[in-house]
Amino acid sequence: MTLLRTTVFVVLVSIAMKAHAAEIQHEYLCSDIGAKSVFKVSAEGQILWAYPALQCADAWLLPNGNVLMSFTDAKGRGKIANRGAREVSPDKKVVWEYRTKSEVWSCQRLPDGNTLVAECSAKRLIEVDKESKIVKAIPVQSKSGGHGVMRLARKLDNGHYLVGHLNDKAVREYDGEGKLLREIAVPGVAFVGVRLPNGNTLIGYKNGVIEVDPQDKTVWHLTQEDLPDLKLYWICNLQRLPNGNTVVNNWYIHKRRADSTPFFEVTPEKKVVWRAKFTAKMFDPAAIQILGEKGTPLR
């Protein structure tokens, strides 16, 4: 009788754990290069809001409810008019904008109200004020040129800058004046580096994710071997959640694919506990921001 009760208990616990995992849902904001849009998506996978955005690789829901995004404007016939970053209100009005001829794949609203913009082909980071004036320019180092210089760049709490250098296969940290302080070698083409509260750095690259400590020792590595039931492509955005899990943005590299998921949440033990529902309007999402209660910014 005791054995039977134990068996029943184990079965019930297993069912409860599976049910709990199935209940995980996320509302999120994402950019989609192929769909040429920025989407706000409900936890059930329904598109709540959409805004046209050509070649957008970075998008944020701001605390004021507006959306900050990188953008490209086309003249037509494949010609580019302008690139840059813009802030759009929920009713789709442009309330702030910075334009440049350089490729721009990254933007970040800073605590002082200025905006960090990564001018890829110009090989510099700039901070732009509310009047769209450049108040600071920081050069970055790369052996590459043009399109391959960098992707996402983030300003850290200590005033440093963390930059994913695409073709150099490295994430570099610069001080406030642009002095190179640190270079973290990456197994593949590098896209994004995220500084975690514990001082480690989480990095997304083509076909994998690594986490390194302040001495550059790899303490966590997510590869294709860890995920046999989904295909890893280009990991171009990451978010470490308060529960310790990691949300991975699995960009499809200019194709719409059916053999994987564009977004998933994975535990430190490398168990996938959430997969985004791929809506018909999506193509190859390239950025994600998990939202909290009532669709408010979580990061």
C-alpha positions as CSV (number, residue, x, y, z in Angstrom):
1,M,0.0,0.0,0.0
2,T,2.8,2.4,0.8
3,L,4.5,1.6,-2.5
4,L,1.3,2.2,-4.3
5,R,0.8,5.6,-2.6
6,T,4.4,6.5,-3.4
7,T,4.0,5.6,-7.0
8,V,0.7,7.6,-7.3
9,F,2.4,10.6,-5.6
10,V,5.3,10.5,-8.0
11,V,3.0,10.3,-11.0
12,L,0.9,13.2,-9.7
13,V,4.0,15.3,-9.1
14,S,5.3,14.5,-12.6
15,I,1.9,15.5,-14.1
16,A,1.9,18.7,-12.1
17,M,5.4,19.6,-13.2
18,K,4.5,19.1,-16.8
19,A,1.4,21.1,-16.5
20,H,3.3,23.9,-14.8
21,A,5.8,24.0,-17.7
22,A,3.0,24.1,-20.2
23,E,1.5,27.1,-18.4
24,I,4.6,29.3,-19.1
25,Q,3.6,32.1,-21.4
26,H,5.2,35.4,-22.3
27,E,3.9,38.6,-23.8
28,Y,6.8,40.2,-25.7
29,L,7.9,42.9,-28.1
30,C,10.0,41.8,-31.1
31,S,11.4,43.1,-34.4
32,D,11.1,41.0,-37.6
33,I,13.5,41.8,-40.5
34,G,11.7,39.7,-43.1
35,A,8.2,40.9,-42.0
36,K,9.6,44.5,-42.0
37,S,7.8,45.2,-38.8
38,V,8.0,45.6,-35.0
39,F,5.3,43.5,-33.2
40,K,3.9,43.4,-29.7
41,V,2.7,39.9,-29.2
42,S,0.3,38.6,-26.5
43,A,1.1,35.6,-24.3
44,E,-1.3,33.6,-26.5
45,G,0.6,34.5,-29.6
46,Q,-1.7,37.1,-31.0
47,I,-0.2,40.3,-32.5
48,L,-1.5,43.2,-30.5
49,W,0.4,46.0,-32.2
50,A,2.5,46.4,-35.3
51,Y,4.6,49.1,-36.8
52,P,6.5,49.0,-40.2
53,A,10.2,48.9,-39.7
54,L,12.6,48.0,-42.5
55,Q,15.7,46.1,-41.4
56,C,15.1,46.6,-37.6
57,A,17.4,44.5,-35.4
58,D,16.7,46.2,-32.0
59,A,13.5,47.3,-30.4
60,W,12.5,48.2,-26.9
61,L,9.2,49.0,-25.1
62,L,10.0,52.1,-23.0
63,P,8.5,52.8,-19.6
64,N,6.3,55.6,-21.1
65,G,4.6,53.0,-23.4
66,N,6.5,54.2,-26.6
67,V,8.7,51.9,-28.6
68,L,12.3,52.7,-29.4
69,M,13.7,50.9,-32.5
70,S,16.5,50.9,-35.1
71,F,15.3,51.6,-38.6
72,T,16.1,51.9,-42.3
73,D,14.1,54.1,-44.7
74,A,14.1,53.2,-48.4
75,K,13.9,55.6,-51.3
76,G,12.6,52.8,-53.6
77,R,14.2,50.5,-56.1
78,G,16.4,49.1,-53.3
79,K,18.0,52.5,-52.5
80,I,18.4,53.5,-48.9
81,A,17.3,57.0,-47.8
82,N,18.2,57.1,-44.1
83,R,19.1,54.8,-41.2
84,G,18.9,55.5,-37.5
85,A,16.8,55.2,-34.4
86,R,13.3,56.4,-33.7
87,E,10.7,56.4,-30.9
88,V,7.1,55.7,-31.8
89,S,4.0,56.2,-29.6
90,P,1.3,53.6,-29.2
91,D,-0.8,55.5,-31.8
92,K,2.2,55.1,-34.2
93,K,3.4,58.7,-34.2
94,V,7.1,59.4,-34.4
95,V,8.0,61.4,-31.3
96,W,11.8,61.3,-31.6
97,E,14.2,60.4,-34.3
98,Y,17.9,60.4,-35.2
99,R,19.0,59.9,-38.8
100,T,22.3,58.9,-40.3
101,K,23.8,57.4,-43.5
102,S,25.6,54.8,-41.5
103,E,24.1,51.3,-40.9
104,V,22.4,51.2,-37.6
105,W,21.5,47.9,-35.9
106,S,21.3,48.9,-32.3
107,C,19.8,51.5,-30.0
108,Q,19.3,51.9,-26.2
109,R,17.5,54.5,-24.2
110,L,19.8,55.6,-21.4
111,P,18.9,56.6,-17.8
112,D,19.6,60.3,-18.6
113,G,17.1,60.3,-21.4
114,N,19.7,60.2,-24.2
115,T,19.9,57.4,-26.7
116,L,22.8,55.2,-27.5
117,V,23.0,54.5,-31.2
118,A,25.6,52.1,-32.8
119,E,26.7,53.4,-36.1
120,C,28.0,50.2,-37.6
121,S,29.7,51.2,-40.8
122,A,30.9,54.5,-39.2
123,K,32.7,52.4,-36.5
124,R,31.4,54.5,-33.6
125,L,28.9,54.6,-30.8
126,I,27.1,57.9,-30.3
127,E,24.9,59.3,-27.6
128,V,22.1,61.5,-28.9
129,D,20.0,63.9,-26.8
130,K,16.3,64.6,-27.0
131,E,16.9,67.2,-29.7
132,S,18.6,64.6,-31.8
133,K,22.0,66.2,-31.3
134,I,25.1,64.1,-30.8
135,V,26.5,64.8,-27.4
136,K,29.2,62.0,-27.3
137,A,31.0,59.9,-29.9
138,I,33.0,56.8,-29.0
139,P,35.1,55.0,-31.7
140,V,35.1,51.2,-31.7
141,Q,37.8,48.9,-33.0
142,S,37.3,46.3,-35.7
143,K,39.3,44.5,-38.3
144,S,36.2,44.4,-40.4
145,G,34.5,47.2,-42.2
146,G,31.0,48.3,-43.3
147,H,28.2,45.7,-42.6
148,G,30.4,43.4,-40.5
149,V,31.7,45.8,-37.9
150,M,29.2,45.3,-35.1
151,R,25.6,44.5,-34.1
152,L,24.2,45.1,-30.7
153,A,25.9,47.6,-28.3
154,R,24.9,48.3,-24.7
155,K,26.0,50.9,-22.2
156,L,26.7,49.4,-18.8
157,D,25.9,50.8,-15.4
158,N,29.6,51.6,-14.9
159,G,29.7,53.8,-18.0
160,H,31.4,51.3,-20.1
161,Y,30.2,49.9,-23.5
162,L,29.7,46.3,-24.4
163,V,29.8,45.7,-28.2
164,G,29.2,42.5,-30.3
165,H,31.7,42.7,-33.1
166,L,30.2,40.6,-35.9
167,N,33.0,39.4,-38.2
168,D,35.8,39.7,-35.5
169,K,34.0,37.0,-33.5
170,A,34.4,38.9,-30.3
171,V,32.6,41.0,-27.7
172,R,34.6,44.0,-26.7
173,E,34.3,46.3,-23.7
174,Y,35.3,49.9,-24.0
175,D,35.5,52.6,-21.3
176,G,33.7,55.9,-21.5
177,E,36.3,57.4,-23.8
178,G,36.5,54.5,-26.2
179,K,39.6,52.7,-24.7
180,L,39.5,49.0,-25.2
181,L,39.4,47.3,-21.8
182,R,38.6,43.7,-22.6
183,E,38.0,41.3,-25.5
184,I,36.1,38.1,-25.2
185,A,36.7,35.7,-28.0
186,V,33.5,34.0,-29.3
187,P,33.2,30.5,-31.0
188,G,31.3,32.0,-33.9
189,V,30.1,35.2,-35.5
190,A,29.2,37.5,-32.6
191,F,26.0,39.4,-32.2
192,V,25.2,40.4,-28.6
193,G,26.8,40.7,-25.2
194,V,24.7,41.1,-22.0
195,R,26.3,42.0,-18.7
196,L,24.6,40.1,-15.9
197,P,24.1,41.3,-12.3
198,N,26.6,38.7,-11.1
199,G,29.3,40.3,-13.3
200,N,29.3,37.5,-15.9
201,T,28.7,38.2,-19.6
202,L,26.1,36.4,-21.6
203,I,26.9,36.2,-25.3
204,G,24.9,35.2,-28.4
205,Y,26.7,34.0,-31.5
206,K,25.9,32.0,-34.6
207,N,24.7,28.6,-33.4
208,G,25.2,29.1,-29.7
209,V,25.2,31.0,-26.4
210,I,28.1,31.2,-23.9
211,E,28.3,32.8,-20.4
212,V,31.8,33.8,-19.2
213,D,32.9,35.0,-15.8
214,P,35.1,38.2,-15.3
215,Q,38.2,36.2,-16.0
216,D,36.7,35.0,-19.4
217,K,36.2,31.5,-18.2
218,T,33.2,29.8,-19.8
219,V,30.7,28.9,-17.0
220,W,27.7,28.0,-19.2
221,H,27.5,27.0,-22.9
222,L,24.4,26.2,-24.9
223,T,25.0,24.5,-28.2
224,Q,23.1,22.4,-30.7
225,E,24.0,19.2,-28.9
226,D,22.0,20.4,-25.9
227,L,18.8,21.0,-28.0
228,P,18.2,18.0,-30.2
229,D,14.6,18.8,-30.9
230,L,15.1,22.4,-32.2
231,K,17.6,24.0,-34.6
232,L,19.9,26.8,-33.5
233,Y,20.6,29.5,-36.1
234,W,21.9,33.0,-35.3
235,I,21.5,33.9,-31.6
236,C,21.1,37.7,-32.0
237,N,19.3,38.6,-28.7
238,L,19.3,37.3,-25.2
239,Q,17.5,38.1,-21.9
240,R,18.3,36.6,-18.5
241,L,15.0,36.4,-16.6
242,P,14.6,37.0,-12.8
243,N,14.1,33.2,-12.3
244,G,17.6,32.5,-13.8
245,N,16.3,31.2,-17.1
246,T,17.5,32.6,-20.4
247,V,15.3,33.7,-23.3
248,V,17.0,33.1,-26.6
249,N,16.2,34.9,-29.9
250,N,17.0,32.4,-32.6
251,W,17.1,34.4,-35.8
252,Y,16.5,32.5,-39.0
253,I,18.9,34.5,-41.2
254,H,16.6,35.9,-43.9
255,K,14.4,32.8,-44.2
256,R,11.1,31.6,-42.8
257,R,11.8,28.2,-41.3
258,A,9.6,25.4,-39.8
259,D,12.3,23.3,-38.1
260,S,12.7,25.4,-35.0
261,T,11.3,28.3,-32.9
262,P,12.3,32.0,-33.1
263,F,12.2,32.4,-29.3
264,F,12.6,30.0,-26.4
265,E,13.2,30.0,-22.7
266,V,15.8,27.6,-21.3
267,T,16.8,26.7,-17.8
268,P,20.3,26.7,-16.4
269,E,20.1,22.9,-16.8
270,K,19.3,23.5,-20.5
271,K,15.7,22.4,-20.4
272,V,13.4,24.3,-22.8
273,V,10.4,25.4,-20.9
274,W,8.8,27.9,-23.3
275,R,8.6,28.2,-27.1
276,A,7.0,31.2,-28.9
277,K,4.1,30.6,-31.1
278,F,5.1,31.5,-34.6
279,T,2.3,33.6,-36.1
280,A,1.5,33.7,-39.8
281,K,2.7,37.4,-40.1
282,M,6.2,36.6,-38.8
283,F,9.2,35.7,-40.9
284,D,12.5,36.0,-39.2
285,P,12.3,37.8,-35.8
286,A,15.6,39.5,-34.9
287,A,15.0,41.0,-31.4
288,I,12.9,40.2,-28.4
289,Q,12.0,41.9,-25.1
290,I,10.0,39.8,-22.7
291,L,7.3,41.9,-21.0
292,G,6.0,41.8,-17.5
293,E,2.6,42.3,-16.0
294,K,0.1,44.2,-18.1
295,G,2.6,44.4,-20.9
296,T,5.1,46.6,-19.2
297,P,8.9,46.5,-19.7
298,L,10.7,43.7,-17.8
299,R,14.3,44.5,-18.6
